[in-house]
Amino acid sequence: MASSIPSLPLYLEIGASDKTMISFISLGLSRVTAMKLNEMSARKDLDTPGALQWLRTRPLEALGLSPLLLAEVREIATTSLPN
């Protein structure tokens, strides 16, 4: 049971509230962008490949992000780890 408890120091250090947000940050997204995407994601347990897949299957323009954040997401979605 103890192994299922997330690393609280990690969450505190990067200012993330769940695994999906940490995964977005791991992809190279800023904390602000990761937080906005995390709010949109129904799942809060995505690992890094899952978060990338989530990004790649969304119509990015429909996310309602500012042009600056949208450019950041587009860069990560097209250049990060292969699908």
Residue frames as a rotation matrix with the C-alpha (Angstrom) as fourth column:
MET 1
0.567 0.823 0.000 0.00
0.823 -0.567 0.000 0.00
0.000 0.000 -1.000 0.00
ALA 2
0.361 -0.503 -0.785 2.86
0.241 -0.763 0.599 2.40
-0.901 -0.406 -0.155 0.76
SER 3
-0.654 -0.668 0.355 4.17
0.489 -0.015 0.872 2.08
-0.577 0.744 0.337 -2.81
SER 4
-0.083 0.707 0.702 0.90
0.965 -0.119 0.233 3.52
0.248 0.697 -0.673 -4.13
ILE 5
0.642 0.252 -0.724 1.40
0.527 -0.831 0.178 6.80
-0.557 -0.496 -0.667 -2.26
PRO 6
0.707 -0.380 0.596 2.82
0.459 -0.395 -0.796 9.47
0.538 0.836 -0.105 -4.60
SER 7
-0.258 -0.901 -0.349 6.09
0.947 -0.166 -0.274 11.21
0.189 -0.401 0.896 -3.81
LEU 8
0.704 0.631 -0.327 4.87
0.696 -0.704 0.140 14.28
-0.142 -0.327 -0.934 -1.93
PRO 9
0.054 -0.725 -0.687 8.22
0.244 -0.657 0.713 16.11
-0.968 -0.206 0.141 -2.09
LEU 10
-0.757 -0.301 0.581 8.17
0.603 0.021 0.797 15.79
-0.252 0.953 0.165 -5.89
TYR 11
0.134 0.900 0.414 4.65
0.930 -0.259 0.263 17.24
0.344 0.350 -0.872 -6.10
LEU 12
0.713 0.125 -0.690 5.62
0.511 -0.767 0.389 20.10
-0.481 -0.630 -0.610 -3.79
GLU 13
-0.251 -0.930 -0.269 8.90
0.386 -0.351 0.853 20.88
-0.888 0.110 0.447 -5.54
ILE 14
-0.895 -0.120 0.429 7.44
0.446 -0.208 0.871 21.27
-0.015 0.971 0.239 -9.00
GLY 15
-0.727 0.641 -0.245 4.10
-0.451 -0.716 -0.533 22.64
-0.518 -0.277 0.809 -7.85
ALA 16
-0.639 0.504 -0.581 2.04
-0.425 0.398 0.813 19.90
0.641 0.767 -0.041 -9.45
SER 17
-0.205 0.671 0.712 -1.17
-0.961 -0.002 -0.275 18.51
-0.183 -0.741 0.646 -8.08
ASP 18
0.619 0.414 0.668 -1.28
-0.333 0.908 -0.254 15.08
-0.711 -0.065 0.700 -9.76
LYS 19
-0.063 -0.708 0.703 0.50
0.368 0.638 0.676 12.63
-0.928 0.301 0.221 -12.04
THR 20
0.484 0.293 0.824 -0.94
0.870 -0.058 -0.490 14.03
-0.096 0.954 -0.283 -15.28
MET 21
0.991 -0.135 -0.005 0.38
-0.135 -0.990 -0.049 17.51
0.001 0.050 -0.999 -14.52
ILE 22
0.279 -0.939 0.200 3.82
-0.354 0.093 0.931 16.08
-0.893 -0.330 -0.306 -13.68
SER 23
0.051 -0.215 0.975 3.73
0.722 0.683 0.113 14.19
-0.690 0.698 0.190 -16.98
PHE 24
0.845 0.265 0.464 2.95
0.518 -0.622 -0.587 17.36
0.133 0.737 -0.663 -18.93
ILE 25
0.781 -0.623 -0.041 5.88
-0.545 -0.713 0.441 19.09
-0.304 -0.322 -0.897 -17.20
SER 26
0.137 -0.739 0.659 8.08
0.039 0.669 0.742 16.07
-0.990 -0.076 0.121 -17.95
LEU 27
0.476 0.113 0.872 7.34
0.840 0.234 -0.489 16.57
-0.259 0.966 0.016 -21.62
GLY 28
-0.606 -0.777 0.170 8.87
0.796 -0.592 0.128 20.03
0.001 0.213 0.977 -21.35
LEU 29
0.137 0.737 0.661 5.76
0.530 -0.619 0.580 22.15
0.837 0.271 -0.476 -20.95
SER 30
-0.700 -0.323 0.636 5.77
-0.265 -0.711 -0.652 25.09
0.663 -0.625 0.412 -18.56
ARG 31
-0.894 0.366 -0.257 3.93
0.396 0.381 -0.835 24.77
-0.207 -0.849 -0.486 -15.27
VAL 32
-0.491 0.739 -0.460 1.27
-0.524 -0.673 -0.522 27.26
-0.696 -0.015 0.718 -16.47
THR 33
-0.293 0.353 -0.889 0.60
-0.891 0.236 0.388 25.30
0.346 0.906 0.245 -19.65
ALA 34
-0.817 -0.057 -0.574 0.66
0.068 0.979 -0.194 21.98
0.573 -0.197 -0.795 -17.78
MET 35
-0.836 0.531 -0.141 -1.85
0.110 -0.089 -0.990 23.33
-0.538 -0.843 0.016 -15.26
LYS 36
-0.272 0.764 -0.585 -4.25
-0.849 -0.477 -0.228 24.51
-0.453 0.435 0.778 -17.98
LEU 37
-0.347 0.103 -0.932 -4.02
-0.664 0.674 0.322 21.19
0.662 0.731 -0.166 -19.85
ASN 38
-0.961 -0.039 -0.275 -4.43
0.161 0.729 -0.665 19.27
0.226 -0.683 -0.694 -16.60
GLU 39
-0.607 0.789 -0.095 -7.71
-0.376 -0.390 -0.841 21.11
-0.700 -0.474 0.533 -15.98
MET 40
-0.028 0.591 -0.806 -8.94
-0.999 -0.046 0.001 19.91
-0.037 0.806 0.591 -19.39
SER 41
-0.607 -0.303 -0.735 -7.85
-0.429 0.903 -0.018 16.31
0.669 0.305 -0.678 -19.00
ALA 42
0.510 0.853 0.108 -10.45
-0.630 0.285 0.723 13.97
0.586 -0.436 0.683 -17.54
ARG 43
0.736 -0.322 -0.596 -7.73
0.485 0.865 0.132 11.57
0.473 -0.386 0.792 -16.38
LYS 44
0.744 -0.464 0.480 -5.38
-0.631 -0.724 0.278 12.62
0.219 -0.510 -0.832 -13.60
ASP 45
0.553 -0.522 0.649 -3.18
-0.219 0.661 0.718 9.51
-0.804 -0.539 0.251 -13.72
LEU 46
0.988 -0.156 -0.019 -1.56
0.014 0.205 -0.979 9.81
0.157 0.966 0.205 -17.16
ASP 47
0.302 -0.953 -0.029 2.10
0.569 0.155 0.808 8.86
-0.765 -0.260 0.589 -17.43
THR 48
-0.280 -0.492 -0.825 4.38
-0.275 -0.782 0.559 10.80
-0.920 0.383 0.084 -19.81
PRO 49
-0.986 -0.055 0.160 3.61
0.133 0.332 0.934 8.73
-0.104 0.942 -0.320 -22.94
GLY 50
-0.237 0.971 0.018 -0.10
0.966 0.238 -0.105 8.90
-0.106 -0.008 -0.994 -22.08
ALA 51
0.210 0.254 -0.944 0.04
0.312 -0.932 -0.181 12.68
-0.926 -0.257 -0.275 -21.69
LEU 52
-0.699 -0.517 -0.495 1.79
-0.322 -0.391 0.862 12.99
-0.639 0.762 0.106 -25.05
GLN 53
-0.825 0.472 0.312 -0.82
0.559 0.596 0.576 10.76
0.086 0.650 -0.755 -26.67
TRP 54
0.096 0.882 -0.461 -3.56
0.844 -0.318 -0.433 12.89
-0.528 -0.347 -0.775 -25.11
LEU 55
-0.101 -0.210 -0.972 -1.98
-0.156 -0.962 0.224 16.01
-0.983 0.174 0.065 -26.64
ARG 56
-0.902 -0.391 -0.183 -1.58
-0.240 0.102 0.965 14.40
-0.359 0.915 -0.186 -30.04
THR 57
-0.672 0.707 0.220 -5.22
0.728 0.579 0.367 13.34
0.132 0.407 -0.904 -30.21
ARG 58
0.105 0.689 -0.717 -6.70
0.649 -0.594 -0.476 16.76
-0.754 -0.415 -0.509 -29.44
PRO 59
0.354 0.008 0.935 -7.49
0.780 -0.554 -0.290 19.50
0.516 0.832 -0.203 -31.95
LEU 60
-0.427 -0.691 -0.583 -5.00
0.904 -0.326 -0.276 21.93
0.000 -0.646 0.764 -30.44
GLU 61
-0.839 0.125 0.530 -6.76
0.045 -0.954 0.296 25.07
0.542 0.272 0.795 -31.65
ALA 62
0.146 0.989 -0.031 -9.91
0.008 0.030 1.000 23.97
0.989 -0.146 -0.004 -29.82
LEU 63
-0.155 -0.274 -0.949 -8.15
0.882 0.395 -0.258 23.94
0.446 -0.877 0.180 -26.44
GLY 64
0.792 0.545 0.273 -8.74
0.407 -0.807 0.428 27.66
0.454 -0.228 -0.861 -25.97
LEU 65
0.275 -0.788 -0.551 -5.12
0.842 -0.080 0.534 28.43
-0.465 -0.611 0.641 -25.09
SER 66
0.632 -0.180 -0.754 -3.41
-0.270 -0.963 0.004 31.74
-0.726 0.201 -0.657 -25.72
PRO 67
0.896 -0.301 -0.326 -1.25
-0.298 0.135 -0.945 31.86
0.328 0.944 0.031 -28.87
LEU 68
-0.022 -0.962 0.272 1.91
-0.929 -0.080 -0.360 31.63
0.368 -0.260 -0.892 -26.75
LEU 69
-0.183 0.018 0.983 0.74
-0.676 0.723 -0.139 28.55
-0.713 -0.690 -0.120 -24.84
LEU 70
0.830 0.537 0.152 -0.64
-0.227 0.573 -0.787 27.00
-0.509 0.619 0.598 -28.01
ALA 71
0.564 -0.713 -0.415 2.77
-0.636 -0.055 -0.770 27.39
0.527 0.699 -0.484 -29.70
GLU 72
-0.345 -0.682 0.645 4.39
-0.935 0.306 -0.178 25.67
-0.076 -0.665 -0.743 -26.70
VAL 73
0.178 0.506 0.844 1.95
-0.394 0.822 -0.410 22.75
-0.902 -0.259 0.346 -26.88
ARG 74
0.942 0.184 -0.283 2.32
-0.322 0.242 -0.915 22.45
-0.100 0.953 0.287 -30.65
GLU 75
0.152 -0.973 -0.174 6.11
-0.882 -0.054 -0.468 22.30
0.446 0.225 -0.867 -30.33
ILE 76
-0.468 -0.307 0.829 5.97
-0.756 0.624 -0.196 19.54
-0.457 -0.719 -0.524 -27.73
ALA 77
0.414 0.756 0.506 3.25
-0.337 0.644 -0.686 17.56
-0.845 0.114 0.522 -29.52
THR 78
0.957 -0.002 -0.290 5.22
-0.284 0.190 -0.940 17.47
0.057 0.982 0.182 -32.76
THR 79
0.260 -0.953 -0.158 8.79
-0.603 -0.032 -0.797 17.00
0.754 0.302 -0.583 -31.51
SER 80
0.074 -0.230 0.970 8.62
-0.964 0.234 0.129 14.95
-0.257 -0.945 -0.204 -28.30
LEU 81
-0.600 -0.348 0.721 8.94
-0.343 0.925 0.161 11.21
-0.723 -0.151 -0.674 -27.88
PRO 82
-0.811 0.325 -0.487 7.63
-0.424 0.247 0.871 9.16
0.403 0.913 -0.062 -30.79
ASN 83
0.022 0.968 0.249 4.07
-0.986 -0.021 0.166 7.93
0.166 -0.249 0.954 -30.54
